[in-house]
Amino acid sequence: MTAYQNFHIEIHANDRHEAHFSLVGIDASIANAFRRILLSDIATLAIEDVFVNQNTSIIQDEVLAHRLGLIPLQGDKQGLKWLKWRNKEEDDVPADPSTDENTIIIHLNVECTWKPEGKARAKVGESDPLLLYDNSHSMASSLCGLRSSRD
């Protein structure tokens, strides 16, 4: 009897945009391989190139760019219908150029400033950035101007 003779898939829900199932009787490493295969075939919209005009934060440009790339972007499929896929550079095949049809521009324009009483609090030893500064924490909600580069 082989290790996978008891393997079966239990389907819990199967809708147009979502499926729930269990892989029963299979090693976790094989189940993880299935998960990775499924994820690799899901089209996603992500921040890929970041151009920094002026970064006055303590976070290096590269770390900021990486963190921006981790933000899950959501949107209406119809709203992005005009967007065309852009192929990245692979081996000897050059990348497609950035154009108005494959690029979206998102602006992050946040400035961290002292609160009116922030400097006085800092002098007495306060170190909580929420008490010292305005806009000390930038959230994904700070991203604005989601638009095509052709707008």
DSSP file (Angstrom, degrees, kcal/mol; ACC not computed):
  #  RESIDUE AA STRUCTURE BP1 BP2  ACC     N-H-->O    O-->H-N    N-H-->O    O-->H-N    TCO  KAPPA ALPHA  PHI   PSI    X-CA   Y-CA   Z-CA
    1    1 A M              0   0    0      0, 0.0     2,-0.1     0, 0.0     0, 0.0   0.000 360.0 360.0 360.0 123.2    0.0    0.0    0.0
    2    2 A T    >   -     0   0    0      1,-0.1     3,-1.3     2,-0.0     4,-0.3  -0.340 360.0-109.3 -81.2 165.2    1.6    3.3   -1.1
    3    3 A A  T 3  S+     0   0    0      1,-0.2     3,-0.3     2,-0.1    -1,-0.1   0.726 114.7  48.6 -66.6 -21.8    1.5    6.5    1.0
    4    4 A Y  T >  S+     0   0    0      1,-0.2     3,-1.1     2,-0.1    -1,-0.2   0.242  76.1  98.9-107.8  14.3   -1.0    8.2   -1.3
    5    5 A Q  T <  S+     0   0    0     -3,-1.3    -1,-0.2     1,-0.2    -2,-0.1   0.770  88.0  48.7 -70.1 -23.6   -3.7    5.5   -1.7
    6    6 A N  T 3  S+     0   0    0     -3,-0.3    -1,-0.2    -4,-0.3     2,-0.2   0.357  85.7 123.6 -94.0   5.1   -5.8    7.2    0.9
    7    7 A F    <   +     0   0    0     -3,-1.1     2,-0.3    18,-0.2    18,-0.2  -0.462  30.0 150.6 -70.6 133.4   -5.4   10.6   -0.7
    8    8 A H  E     -A   24   0A   0     16,-2.1    16,-2.9    -2,-0.2     2,-0.5  -0.978  40.1-122.3-155.4 161.5   -8.6   12.5   -1.7
    9    9 A I  E     -A   23   0A   0     -2,-0.3     2,-0.6    14,-0.2    14,-0.2  -0.925  15.9-157.4-110.4 125.7   -9.8   16.0   -2.1
   10   10 A E  E     -A   22   0A   0     12,-2.6    12,-2.5    -2,-0.5     2,-0.6  -0.914  10.5-152.7-101.9 116.0  -12.8   17.2   -0.1
   11   11 A I  E     +A   21   0A   0     -2,-0.6    10,-0.3    10,-0.2     3,-0.1  -0.801  19.5 173.5 -92.3 119.9  -14.5   20.2   -1.8
   12   12 A H  E     -     0   0A   0      8,-2.8     2,-0.3    -2,-0.6     9,-0.2   0.820  69.5  -3.5 -93.5 -38.2  -16.3   22.4    0.8
   13   13 A A  E     -A   20   0A   0      7,-1.9     7,-3.0     2,-0.1    -1,-0.4  -0.976  54.3-173.3-155.2 143.3  -17.3   25.3   -1.5
   14   14 A N  E     +A   19   0A   0     -2,-0.3     5,-0.2     5,-0.2     2,-0.2  -0.751  20.7 159.6-144.5  92.0  -16.7   26.1   -5.2
   15   15 A D        -     0   0    0      3,-3.3    -2,-0.1    -2,-0.3     3,-0.0  -0.457  55.5 -93.7-103.1 179.6  -17.8   29.5   -6.4
   16   16 A R  S    S+     0   0    0      1,-0.2     3,-0.1    -2,-0.2    -1,-0.0   0.886 122.7  19.9 -62.6 -40.0  -16.8   31.5   -9.4
   17   17 A H  S    S+     0   0    0      1,-0.2     2,-0.3     0, 0.0    -1,-0.2   0.379 126.4  42.8-112.7   2.4  -14.1   33.5   -7.5
   18   18 A E        -     0   0    0      2,-0.0    -3,-3.3    -3,-0.0     2,-0.4  -0.994  53.3-175.2-153.7 140.4  -13.4   31.3   -4.5
   19   19 A A  E     -A   14   0A   0     -2,-0.3     2,-0.5    -5,-0.2    -5,-0.2  -0.997   6.8-163.1-137.2 142.0  -12.9   27.7   -3.6
   20   20 A H  E     +A   13   0A   0     -7,-3.0    -8,-2.8    -2,-0.4    -7,-1.9  -0.992  26.8 148.0-124.5 125.2  -12.5   25.9   -0.3
   21   21 A F  E     -A   11   0A   0     -2,-0.5     2,-0.4   -10,-0.3   -10,-0.2  -0.979  34.9-135.1-152.0 162.6  -11.1   22.4   -0.2
   22   22 A S  E     -A   10   0A   0    -12,-2.5   -12,-2.6    -2,-0.3     2,-0.8  -0.975  10.3-144.6-122.9 136.0   -9.0   20.0    1.9
   23   23 A L  E     -A    9   0A   0     -2,-0.4     3,-0.4   -14,-0.2     2,-0.4  -0.898  28.8-166.0 -96.6 110.9   -6.3   17.7    0.6
   24   24 A V  E     +A    8   0A   0    -16,-2.9   -16,-2.1    -2,-0.8     3,-0.1  -0.820  59.9  15.4-107.0 136.0   -6.6   14.6    2.8
   25   25 A G  S    S+     0   0    0     -2,-0.4     2,-0.3     1,-0.3   -19,-0.2   0.808  95.4 114.5  79.6  30.9   -4.1   11.9    3.2
   26   26 A I  S    S-     0   0    0     -3,-0.4    -1,-0.3   -20,-0.1   -22,-0.1  -0.967  71.6 -98.9-134.1 149.8   -1.1   13.7    1.7
   27   27 A D    >>  -     0   0    0     -2,-0.3     4,-2.0     1,-0.1     3,-0.5  -0.324  32.5-121.0 -64.2 146.6    2.2   14.9    3.1
   28   28 A A  H 3> S+     0   0    0      1,-0.2     4,-2.5     2,-0.2     5,-0.2   0.830 111.3  58.1 -60.8 -33.7    2.3   18.7    4.0
   29   29 A S  H 3> S+     0   0    0      2,-0.2     4,-1.6     1,-0.2    -1,-0.2   0.874 107.7  46.4 -66.9 -35.7    5.2   19.3    1.6
   30   30 A I  H <> S+     0   0    0     -3,-0.5     4,-2.0     2,-0.2    -2,-0.2   0.898 112.0  50.8 -71.4 -40.8    3.1   18.0   -1.4
   31   31 A A  H  X S+     0   0    0     -4,-2.0     4,-2.2     1,-0.2    -2,-0.2   0.895 109.3  51.7 -61.8 -39.6    0.1   20.1   -0.2
   32   32 A N  H  X S+     0   0    0     -4,-2.5     4,-2.5     2,-0.2    -1,-0.2   0.868 106.2  54.3 -65.1 -36.3    2.4   23.2    0.0
   33   33 A A  H  X S+     0   0    0     -4,-1.6     4,-2.2     2,-0.2    -2,-0.2   0.912 108.2  49.3 -63.6 -41.6    3.6   22.5   -3.6
   34   34 A F  H  X S+     0   0    0     -4,-2.0     4,-2.5     2,-0.2    -2,-0.2   0.922 110.3  51.6 -59.9 -44.4   -0.1   22.5   -4.7
   35   35 A R  H  X S+     0   0    0     -4,-2.2     4,-2.4     1,-0.2    -2,-0.2   0.919 110.2  48.0 -59.4 -44.9   -0.6   25.8   -2.9
   36   36 A R  H  X S+     0   0    0     -4,-2.5     4,-2.0     2,-0.2    -1,-0.2   0.885 110.6  51.4 -65.3 -38.8    2.4   27.4   -4.6
   37   37 A I  H  X S+     0   0    0     -4,-2.2     4,-0.8     2,-0.2    -1,-0.2   0.927 111.6  47.4 -63.3 -44.5    1.3   26.2   -8.0
   38   38 A L  H >< S+     0   0    0     -4,-2.5     3,-0.8     1,-0.2     4,-0.2   0.915 112.1  49.5 -63.9 -42.6   -2.2   27.6   -7.5
   39   39 A L  H >< S+     0   0    0     -4,-2.4     3,-1.3     1,-0.2    -1,-0.2   0.852 104.3  59.0 -66.1 -33.6   -0.8   31.0   -6.2
   40   40 A S  H 3< S+     0   0    0     -4,-2.0    -1,-0.2     1,-0.3    -2,-0.2   0.726 104.6  51.5 -69.4 -19.1    1.6   31.3   -9.2
   41   41 A D  T << S+     0   0    0     -3,-0.8     2,-0.6    -4,-0.8    -1,-0.3   0.374  86.0 100.2 -98.1   4.6   -1.4   31.2  -11.6
   42   42 A I  S <  S-     0   0    0     -3,-1.3     2,-0.2    -4,-0.2    -3,-0.0  -0.813  73.9-129.4 -93.7 122.5   -3.4   33.9   -9.9
   43   43 A A        -     0   0    0     -2,-0.6     2,-0.3     1,-0.0    -2,-0.1  -0.479  33.3-175.9 -69.2 135.8   -3.1   37.3  -11.6
   44   44 A T        -     0   0    0     -2,-0.2     2,-0.5     2,-0.0    30,-0.1  -0.917  26.6-137.8-133.1 158.9   -2.2   40.1   -9.2
   45   45 A L        +     0   0    0     28,-0.4    28,-0.8    -2,-0.3     2,-0.3  -0.981  38.8 160.0-114.9 121.5   -1.7   43.8   -9.3
   46   46 A A        -     0   0    0     -2,-0.5     2,-0.5    26,-0.1    23,-0.1  -0.954  47.2-100.0-142.5 158.2    1.3   44.9   -7.3
   47   47 A I        +     0   0    0     21,-0.4     3,-0.1    24,-0.3    24,-0.1  -0.690  46.0 162.3 -77.3 123.3    3.7   47.9   -6.9
   48   48 A E        +     0   0    0     -2,-0.5     2,-0.5     1,-0.3    -1,-0.2   0.801  57.3  38.4-112.4 -49.0    6.8   46.9   -8.8
   49   49 A D        -     0   0    0      2,-0.0     2,-0.5    20,-0.0    -1,-0.3  -0.920  63.9-168.9-111.5 131.5    8.9   50.1   -9.5
   50   50 A V        -     0   0    0     -2,-0.5     2,-0.6    -3,-0.1    15,-0.1  -0.979   4.7-165.9-122.3 127.2    9.2   52.8   -6.9
   51   51 A F        -     0   0    0     -2,-0.5     2,-0.6    14,-0.0    -2,-0.0  -0.961  11.3-154.5-112.9 118.8   10.6   56.2   -7.8
   52   52 A V        -     0   0    0     -2,-0.6     3,-0.2     1,-0.2     9,-0.0  -0.831  15.5-179.5 -99.9 120.8   11.5   58.3   -4.7
   53   53 A N  S    S-     0   0    0     -2,-0.6     2,-0.3     1,-0.3    -1,-0.2   0.938  77.2  -9.9 -81.2 -52.9   11.5   62.0   -5.1
   54   54 A Q        -     0   0    0      0, 0.0     2,-0.6     0, 0.0    -1,-0.3  -0.899  61.8-170.5-151.2 118.7   12.4   63.0   -1.5
   55   55 A N        +     0   0    0     -2,-0.3     6,-0.1    -3,-0.2    -3,-0.0  -0.929  14.4 165.3-113.1 108.7   12.5   60.6    1.4
   56   56 A T        +     0   0    0     -2,-0.6    -1,-0.1     2,-0.0     2,-0.1   0.282  47.2 103.9-103.1   9.2   13.0   62.4    4.7
   57   57 A S  S    S-     0   0    0      2,-0.2    -2,-0.1     1,-0.1    54,-0.0  -0.285  83.5-114.0 -83.4 173.8   12.0   59.3    6.8
   58   58 A I  S    S+     0   0    0      2,-0.1     2,-0.5    -2,-0.1    -1,-0.1   0.522  91.0  96.4 -83.9  -5.3   14.3   57.1    8.7
   59   59 A I  S    S-     0   0    0      1,-0.1    -2,-0.2     2,-0.0     5,-0.0  -0.732  81.2-119.9 -88.1 129.5   13.4   54.2    6.4
   60   60 A Q     >  -     0   0    0     -2,-0.5     4,-2.5     1,-0.1     5,-0.2  -0.286  23.5-113.3 -64.8 153.0   15.9   53.7    3.5
   61   61 A D  H  > S+     0   0    0      1,-0.2     4,-2.7     2,-0.2     5,-0.2   0.876 116.1  51.8 -55.0 -42.3   14.4   54.0    0.0
   62   62 A E  H  > S+     0   0    0      2,-0.2     4,-2.2     1,-0.2    -1,-0.2   0.895 110.7  46.8 -65.8 -40.4   15.0   50.3   -0.7
   63   63 A V  H  > S+     0   0    0      2,-0.2     4,-2.5     1,-0.2    -1,-0.2   0.909 113.0  50.0 -67.5 -41.7   13.1   49.2    2.4
   64   64 A L  H  X S+     0   0    0     -4,-2.5     4,-2.4     2,-0.2    -2,-0.2   0.921 110.6  49.7 -61.1 -45.2   10.3   51.6    1.7
   65   65 A A  H  X S+     0   0    0     -4,-2.7     4,-1.8    -5,-0.2    -2,-0.2   0.907 111.1  49.7 -61.0 -42.1   10.0   50.3   -1.9
   66   66 A H  H  X S+     0   0    0     -4,-2.2     4,-0.7     1,-0.2    -2,-0.2   0.924 111.2  48.5 -63.0 -44.5    9.9   46.7   -0.6
   67   67 A R  H >< S+     0   0    0     -4,-2.5     3,-0.8     1,-0.2     4,-0.4   0.878 109.0  53.0 -65.0 -37.9    7.2   47.5    1.9
   68   68 A L  H >< S+     0   0    0     -4,-2.4     3,-1.3     1,-0.2   -21,-0.4   0.879 104.4  57.2 -63.6 -36.2    5.1   49.3   -0.7
   69   69 A G  H 3< S+     0   0    0     -4,-1.8    -1,-0.2     1,-0.2    -2,-0.2   0.692 100.5  58.7 -67.0 -18.2    5.4   46.1   -2.9
   70   70 A L  T << S+     0   0    0     -3,-0.8    -1,-0.2    -4,-0.7    -2,-0.2   0.537  77.6 109.6 -87.6  -7.7    3.9   44.1   -0.1
   71   71 A I  S <  S-     0   0    0     -3,-1.3     2,-0.6    -4,-0.4   -24,-0.3  -0.552  72.8-128.9 -71.6 123.0    0.7   46.1    0.0
   72   72 A P        -     0   0    0      0, 0.0     2,-0.4     0, 0.0   -26,-0.1  -0.628  24.2-152.2 -74.2 116.8   -2.2   44.0   -1.4
   73   73 A L        -     0   0    0    -28,-0.8   -28,-0.4    -2,-0.6     2,-0.3  -0.756  14.2-173.7 -92.7 133.5   -3.9   46.2   -4.0
   74   74 A Q        +     0   0    0     -2,-0.4     2,-0.3   -30,-0.1   -30,-0.0  -0.908  12.8 148.1-123.7 152.8   -7.6   45.6   -4.7
   75   75 A G        -     0   0    0     -2,-0.3     2,-0.3     5,-0.0     5,-0.0  -0.981  50.7 -75.2-172.1 166.3   -9.8   47.0   -7.3
   76   76 A D     >  -     0   0    0     -2,-0.3     4,-1.0     1,-0.1     3,-0.4  -0.551  35.5-138.4 -72.0 130.6  -12.7   46.5   -9.5
   77   77 A K  T >4 S+     0   0    0     -2,-0.3     3,-0.5     1,-0.2    -1,-0.1   0.870 104.3  54.3 -58.7 -37.5  -11.9   44.2  -12.4
   78   78 A Q  G >4 S+     0   0    0      1,-0.2     3,-1.3     2,-0.2     4,-0.3   0.864 101.8  58.5 -65.4 -35.1  -13.9   46.5  -14.8
   79   79 A G  G 34 S+     0   0    0     -3,-0.4     3,-0.2     1,-0.3    -1,-0.2   0.768 111.9  40.1 -66.6 -24.9  -11.9   49.5  -13.6
   80   80 A L  G X< S+     0   0    0     -4,-1.0     3,-1.5    -3,-0.5    -1,-0.3   0.207  81.2 110.0-106.2  14.2   -8.7   47.9  -14.8
   81   81 A K  T <  S+     0   0    0     -3,-1.3    -1,-0.2     1,-0.3    -2,-0.1   0.836  76.5  54.5 -59.8 -33.6  -10.0   46.3  -17.9
   82   82 A W  T 3  S+     0   0    0     -4,-0.3    -1,-0.3    -3,-0.2     2,-0.2   0.678  85.7 106.1 -73.4 -17.5   -8.0   48.8  -20.1
   83   83 A L    <   -     0   0    0     -3,-1.5     2,-0.3    19,-0.1    19,-0.2  -0.430  58.8-152.9 -70.1 133.6   -4.8   47.8  -18.3
   84   84 A K        -     0   0    0     17,-3.5     2,-0.1    -2,-0.2    -2,-0.1  -0.792  23.3-101.6-105.6 150.0   -2.5   45.6  -20.4
   85   85 A W        -     0   0    0     -2,-0.3     2,-0.5     1,-0.0    -1,-0.1  -0.384  28.8-149.4 -69.6 145.8    0.0   43.1  -19.0
   86   86 A R        -     0   0    0     16,-0.1     2,-0.3    -2,-0.1    12,-0.1  -0.980  10.5-140.2-118.7 123.0    3.7   44.1  -18.9
   87   87 A N        -     0   0    0     -2,-0.5     9,-2.1    10,-0.1     2,-0.1  -0.655  15.4-135.4 -84.6 135.7    6.3   41.4  -19.3
   88   88 A K        -     0   0    0     -2,-0.3     2,-0.3     7,-0.2     5,-0.1  -0.397  35.9 -83.7 -81.3 164.5    9.4   41.6  -17.1
   89   89 A E        +     0   0    0     -2,-0.1     2,-0.4     6,-0.1    -1,-0.1  -0.536  52.1 179.0 -70.1 129.6   12.9   41.0  -18.4
   90   90 A E  B >   -B   93   0B   0      3,-1.8     3,-3.1    -2,-0.3    -3,-0.0  -0.993  51.8 -51.0-137.4 128.7   13.7   37.3  -18.5
   91   91 A D  T 3  S-     0   0    0     -2,-0.4    -2,-0.0     1,-0.3     0, 0.0  -0.221 125.1 -13.7  47.5-114.2   16.9   35.7  -19.7
   92   92 A D  T 3  S+     0   0    0      2,-0.1    -1,-0.3    -3,-0.1    -3,-0.0   0.399 114.3  99.0 -98.3   2.5   17.5   37.2  -23.1
   93   93 A V  B <  S-B   90   0B   0     -3,-3.1    -3,-1.8    -5,-0.1     2,-0.0  -0.809  71.2-134.0 -93.9 118.9   14.1   38.6  -23.6
   94   94 A P        -     0   0    0      0, 0.0    -7,-0.1     0, 0.0     2,-0.1  -0.313  26.4-101.1 -70.0 155.8   13.9   42.4  -22.9
   95   95 A A        -     0   0    0      1,-0.1    -7,-0.2    -6,-0.1    -6,-0.1  -0.377  37.3-102.2 -72.5 152.0   11.1   43.8  -20.7
   96   96 A D        -     0   0    0     -9,-2.1    -1,-0.1     1,-0.1    -7,-0.1  -0.498  46.1-106.9 -67.1 143.1    8.2   45.6  -22.3
   97   97 A P        -     0   0    0      0, 0.0     2,-0.4     0, 0.0    -1,-0.1  -0.366  34.5-100.5 -70.5 154.5    8.5   49.3  -21.9
   98   98 A S        +     0   0    0     -3,-0.1     2,-0.2   -12,-0.1     5,-0.1  -0.619  54.6 167.2 -73.8 128.4    6.3   51.2  -19.4
   99   99 A T    >>  -     0   0    0     -2,-0.4     3,-1.1    -3,-0.0     4,-0.5  -0.784  53.0 -94.1-133.3 177.2    3.5   52.8  -21.3
  100  100 A D  T 34 S+     0   0    0     -2,-0.2    50,-0.4     1,-0.2    49,-0.3   0.714 122.4  55.0 -65.8 -20.0    0.2   54.5  -20.5
  101  101 A E  T 34 S+     0   0    0      1,-0.2   -17,-3.5    48,-0.1    -1,-0.2   0.542 116.0  32.5 -93.8  -6.8   -1.6   51.1  -21.0
  102  102 A N  T <4 S+     0   0    0     -3,-1.1     2,-0.4   -19,-0.2    -2,-0.2   0.224 104.8  78.6-131.2  15.7    0.5   49.1  -18.6
  103  103 A T     <  -     0   0    0     -4,-0.5    46,-1.4    -3,-0.1     2,-0.4  -0.981  49.0-168.9-132.7 137.8    1.3   51.5  -15.8
  104  104 A I  E     -C  148   0C   0     -2,-0.4     2,-0.5    44,-0.2    44,-0.3  -0.976  16.8-143.6-120.5 137.9   -0.6   53.0  -12.9
  105  105 A I  E     -C  147   0C   0     42,-3.1    42,-1.7    -2,-0.4     2,-0.4  -0.892  16.9-177.4-106.2 129.1    0.8   55.9  -10.8
  106  106 A I  E     -     0   0C   0     -2,-0.5     2,-0.4    40,-0.2    39,-0.2  -0.990  12.7-149.7-124.3 132.5    0.2   56.0   -7.1
  107  107 A H  E     -C  144   0C   0     37,-3.1    37,-3.1    -2,-0.4     2,-0.5  -0.848  10.8-168.9-105.7 137.8    1.4   58.9   -5.0
  108  108 A L  E     +C  143   0C   0     -2,-0.4     2,-0.6    35,-0.2    35,-0.1  -0.939  16.4 168.0-120.2 104.6    2.5   58.8   -1.4
  109  109 A N        +     0   0    0     33,-0.6     2,-0.4    -2,-0.5    -2,-0.0  -0.795  16.5 142.0-123.2  87.1    2.8   62.4   -0.2
  110  110 A V        -     0   0    0     -2,-0.6     2,-0.5     2,-0.0    28,-0.1  -0.983  29.3-163.3-129.6 137.1    3.1   62.4    3.6
  111  111 A E        -     0   0    0     -2,-0.4     2,-0.6   -55,-0.0    -2,-0.0  -0.985  13.5-142.7-123.9 127.4    5.3   64.6    5.8
  112  112 A C        +     0   0    0     -2,-0.5     2,-0.3    24,-0.1    23,-0.2  -0.771  31.2 173.3 -86.4 122.5    6.1   63.8    9.4
  113  113 A T  E     -D  134   0D   0     21,-1.7    21,-3.1    -2,-0.6     2,-0.1  -0.889  36.2 -92.9-129.4 159.4    6.2   67.0   11.4
  114  114 A W  E     -D  133   0D   0     -2,-0.3    19,-0.3    19,-0.2    18,-0.1  -0.442  38.4-122.6 -67.0 140.3    6.5   67.8   15.1
  115  115 A K    >>  -     0   0    0     17,-2.8     3,-1.7    -2,-0.1     4,-0.6  -0.488  34.7-102.7 -72.1 157.2    3.3   68.2   17.1
  116  116 A P  T 34 S+     0   0    0      0, 0.0     4,-0.2     0, 0.0     3,-0.2   0.871 124.8  31.0 -52.7 -39.0    3.0   71.6   18.7
  117  117 A E  T 3> S+     0   0    0      1,-0.1     4,-1.9    14,-0.1     5,-0.2   0.331  95.8  99.8 -99.5   7.4    4.0   70.2   22.1
  118  118 A G  H <> S+     0   0    0     -3,-1.7     4,-2.4     1,-0.2     5,-0.2   0.894  78.6  49.2 -63.8 -45.4    6.2   67.4   20.6
  119  119 A K  H  X S+     0   0    0     -4,-0.6     4,-1.9     1,-0.2    -1,-0.2   0.892 111.2  50.8 -64.9 -38.4    9.6   69.1   21.2
  120  120 A A  H  > S+     0   0    0     -4,-0.2     4,-1.0     1,-0.2    -1,-0.2   0.910 111.6  48.0 -64.9 -40.6    8.8   69.9   24.8
  121  121 A R  H  <>S+     0   0    0     -4,-1.9     5,-2.5     1,-0.2     3,-0.4   0.889 109.3  53.4 -65.8 -38.4    7.8   66.2   25.4
  122  122 A A  H ><5S+     0   0    0     -4,-2.4     3,-1.5     1,-0.2    -1,-0.2   0.875 103.3  57.7 -64.4 -36.6   11.0   65.0   23.7
  123  123 A K  H 3<5S+     0   0    0     -4,-1.9    -1,-0.2     1,-0.3    -2,-0.2   0.810 105.6  49.9 -64.9 -29.4   13.1   67.1   26.0
  124  124 A V  T 3<5S-     0   0    0     -4,-1.0    -1,-0.3    -3,-0.4    -2,-0.2   0.356 131.2 -91.2 -93.1   7.8   11.6   65.5   29.1
  125  125 A G  T < 5S+     0   0    0     -3,-1.5    -3,-0.2     1,-0.3     2,-0.2   0.475  70.9 152.1 105.3   2.2   12.3   62.0   27.6
  126  126 A E      < +     0   0    0     -5,-2.5    -1,-0.3    -6,-0.1    -2,-0.0  -0.465  11.6 171.4 -66.9 136.1    9.1   61.1   25.7
  127  127 A S        +     0   0    0     -2,-0.2    -1,-0.1     5,-0.0    -5,-0.1   0.392  34.7 117.5-126.4   0.0    9.9   58.7   22.9
  128  128 A D    >>  -     0   0    0      1,-0.2     3,-1.3     2,-0.1     4,-1.3  -0.597  53.2-153.1 -73.1 115.3    6.4   57.6   21.6
  129  129 A P  H 3> S+     0   0    0      0, 0.0     4,-2.5     0, 0.0    -1,-0.2   0.790  92.4  62.3 -62.3 -26.4    6.3   58.9   18.0
  130  130 A L  H 34 S+     0   0    0      1,-0.2     5,-0.1     2,-0.2     6,-0.1   0.795 109.4  41.2 -68.9 -26.3    2.5   59.1   18.2
  131  131 A L  H <4 S+     0   0    0     -3,-1.3    -1,-0.2     1,-0.1   -10,-0.1   0.679 120.9  42.3 -90.4 -20.1    2.8   61.7   21.0
  132  132 A L  H  < S+     0   0    0     -4,-1.3   -17,-2.8     1,-0.1     2,-0.3   0.797 113.8  36.6 -95.3 -32.6    5.7   63.6   19.3
  133  133 A Y  E  <  -D  114   0D   0     -4,-2.5     3,-0.4   -19,-0.3     2,-0.4  -0.858  63.1-130.8-128.9 153.9    4.8   63.8   15.7
  134  134 A D  E    S+D  113   0D   0    -21,-3.1   -21,-1.7    -2,-0.3    -3,-0.0  -0.866  99.6  11.1 -93.4 138.4    1.9   64.2   13.2
  135  135 A N  S    S+     0   0    0     -2,-0.4    -1,-0.2   -23,-0.2     3,-0.1   0.854  77.9 146.5  62.3  39.0    2.0   61.6   10.5
  136  136 A S        +     0   0    0     -3,-0.4     2,-0.5     1,-0.2   -24,-0.1   0.714  66.6  48.8 -76.0 -19.2    4.6   59.4   12.2
  137  137 A H  S    S-     0   0    0     -8,-0.1     2,-0.5    -7,-0.1    -1,-0.2  -0.972  74.3-158.0-123.8 117.8    3.0   56.3   10.8
  138  138 A S        -     0   0    0     -2,-0.5     2,-0.2    -3,-0.1   -28,-0.0  -0.823  13.9-167.8 -94.8 131.4    2.0   56.1    7.1
  139  139 A M    >   -     0   0    0     -2,-0.5     3,-2.4     1,-0.1     4,-0.3  -0.646  40.0-100.1-110.6 169.0   -0.6   53.6    6.3
  140  140 A A  G >  S+     0   0    0      1,-0.3     3,-1.6    -2,-0.2    -1,-0.1   0.788 120.6  69.2 -58.9 -26.1   -1.8   52.2    2.9
  141  141 A S  G 3  S+     0   0    0      1,-0.3    -1,-0.3     3,-0.0    -3,-0.0   0.674  86.3  68.7 -67.2 -14.8   -4.7   54.6    3.2
  142  142 A S  G <  S+     0   0    0     -3,-2.4   -33,-0.6     2,-0.1     2,-0.3   0.659  76.3  99.5 -76.4 -15.6   -2.0   57.4    2.7
  143  143 A L  E <   +C  108   0C   0     -3,-1.6     2,-0.3    -4,-0.3   -35,-0.2  -0.557  55.7 168.0 -70.5 130.8   -1.6   56.2   -0.9
  144  144 A C  E     +C  107   0C   0    -37,-3.1   -37,-3.1    -2,-0.3     3,-0.1  -0.915  38.5  49.3-140.6 166.8   -3.6   58.4   -3.2
  145  145 A G  E     -     0   0C   0     -2,-0.3     2,-0.7     1,-0.2   -40,-0.2   0.830  56.4-175.5  75.9  32.5   -4.0   59.3   -6.8
  146  146 A L  E     +     0   0C   0     -3,-0.1     2,-0.3   -40,-0.1    -1,-0.2  -0.489  32.9 132.7 -61.7 109.9   -4.5   55.8   -8.1
  147  147 A R  E     -C  105   0C   0    -42,-1.7   -42,-3.1    -2,-0.7     2,-0.1  -0.974  61.0 -90.1-155.8 163.8   -4.6   56.6  -11.8
  148  148 A S  E >   -C  104   0C   0     -2,-0.3     3,-1.6   -44,-0.3   -44,-0.2  -0.469  37.1-120.0 -73.6 152.2   -3.3   55.6  -15.1
  149  149 A S  T 3  S+     0   0    0    -46,-1.4   -49,-0.1   -49,-0.3    -1,-0.1   0.632 112.8  65.3 -68.7 -10.8   -0.2   57.4  -16.3
  150  150 A R  T 3         0   0    0    -50,-0.4    -1,-0.3   -47,-0.3   -50,-0.1   0.553 360.0 360.0 -87.9  -7.1   -2.3   58.7  -19.2
  151  151 A D    <         0   0    0     -3,-1.6    -1,-0.2   -51,-0.1    -2,-0.1   0.466 360.0 360.0 -79.5 360.0   -4.6   60.7  -16.9
